[in-house]
Amino acid sequence: MENKKGLVLVYTGNGKGKTTAALGLALRAVGHDEKVYIIQFMKGNEKYGEVQAVRKYLPNAELVQKGLDKFVKKGKPSEEDLKLAKEGIDLAKDVISSGEYDLVILDEINVAVDYGLIKEEDVLDLISIKPEHVTLVLTGRYAPEKILEAADMVSEVREIKHHYKQGIKAQPGIEY
């Protein structure tokens, strides 16, 4: 789209729906024939509903996972966790700087920073190299203050009530 102003959008907070909001933007962008690139940090399960849907139904969107199919131990990431996070940052740099994509989503990148997989400065560098027309979305809890300051929009998703506390387990189509 000509003269489109790319933005930096952050979805953070302790509530459910940050990734879902970012994926909603991806769906909207593809509906306008825009190209979308999604990198999921700290996630490595091809069976997630969003992975399957992007592969089947969104030809203008690419999704890459840079994580293992298990939880990262905060403060004790494995070598593989660190390697995948570095690959994710390097890929993000290439994708963003190429200017080929209209929307770039870095899912769970805020958590990757909080867990010590990625440096805050690396994320700020990604923001600084973003071409004018590219919108960059950063999701995940614990978004650092400097990233919040660099953003054009910040939405905090706050948990008020969650079905987990009623003993309802994670369900396909809802949590993954």
C-alpha positions, 0 to 999 in steps of 0.5 A: 500500500502506497504511503503506508506508515509502518508502526511498532506494536507491542502486546504484553501483559499477564492475560491471555490473547497477545499472540491471538491479537497479533495473528488477527493482524496477520489475517487482516493484513493478508486480507489486504494482499500484504505479505506477513512474516511470523517468527515464534520465539520459544515455540517449536510445535508444528501442531499449534492451530495457528501454524496449521492455519497459516500453512493451509490458508494464508499463502501470503504469510510465512511462519517460522518457529525458533524454539523447542517443543518444551518449556525454557527454564528461566535463568537456565536456558539450554544451549539449543534454546540460546542457539534457536533464539539467536537464529530467530534474531538473525532471521528477524534482522534479515526479514525486517531489513529486506522490506519485502514484508508489510507485517513482521510479527515476533511472537513471544520475543518479550519473554525471550528477552526476560528469560535471557535468550535475547538481549533487549538491545537486539530488539531495539536494533530491530526497531531501528532498522525497520523500513518506513512501511513495515509494521513490527509486532512484538508479543509476550509478557514482561516487555521491557520499558525501553521497548515500550517507549520505542513502540507506537502502540502498546496494549496490555492484556490483563488477566481478570479471570482464567479458566485454568483456575477452574481446572480446565486444561489447555484446549486445541483451538483455544490455547494452541 
